């Protein structure tokens, strides 16, 4: 496999990065979203550097798709780095109160300073950052209890920045999902393609599917066999396994197993969480 940087950086992302650098000066708190399935890969280091001097709430999203044991380990990891961390399934109603409580904690120092000056406590201004398809729009809609931000399962969908008044004590600045200009670490790019944060077609489908299959065989073999109702022997190579998947699901081309469709199926069912609760980054 030829190693090279992966580049996917639409023009609006560059503009949005510059805007965030300006807007961060007027916010009190940064809410950074990371995908629990790949927390390190889903952090944009450029955005982190821009916002690192602000109080931060780190949210590991999509916990309903991630390996529970590994999510707990990643939570401990980030807490040990000094972050306030929450792990969330964004579809649960309780997330609203959880996040508001955390924002209150991070904004307490600011409010106390305002009160000491004889001022009325002002709303906490938070900016929400993250890469594409990590759950920002879904989170905003749940917090604001309305469709304040459009939601689409497509990387790079949100392109504008907008202030959203959550309640009297909390205002939120939405931002587009922003990727680094390129990924020198190809493994991170592969992880992001697998979880849907960058378009799959920037990397060869066959390569992605085979890398995913290698990983599943090593760490989640039982999930793989159970989902596709196949038995995988030690001597089976990936070609053989894709044949078994194709035959079991009736993916045929001129009477023969269609490996191309089997690859597509594996990638889609992983992304949709149908194979099981799987994380791509481990300790």
Secondary structure, DSSP 8 states (H G I E B T S, - for coil): -----EE---HHHHHHHHHHHHHGGG-SEEEEEEETTSTTTT--HHHHHHHTTSEEEEEEE-TTTS-HHHHHHHHHHHHHTT-EEEE--TT-TTHHHHHHHHHHHHHHHHHHHHHHTT-----EEEEEE--TTSSHHHHHHHHHTS--S---SSTT-----EEEEEETTEEEEE------SEES-HHHHHHHHHHTSS-GGGS-HHHHHHHHHHHHHHH-HHHHHHHHT----TT--HHHHHHHHHHHHT-EETTEE-HHHHHHHHHHHHHTT-S-S--S---
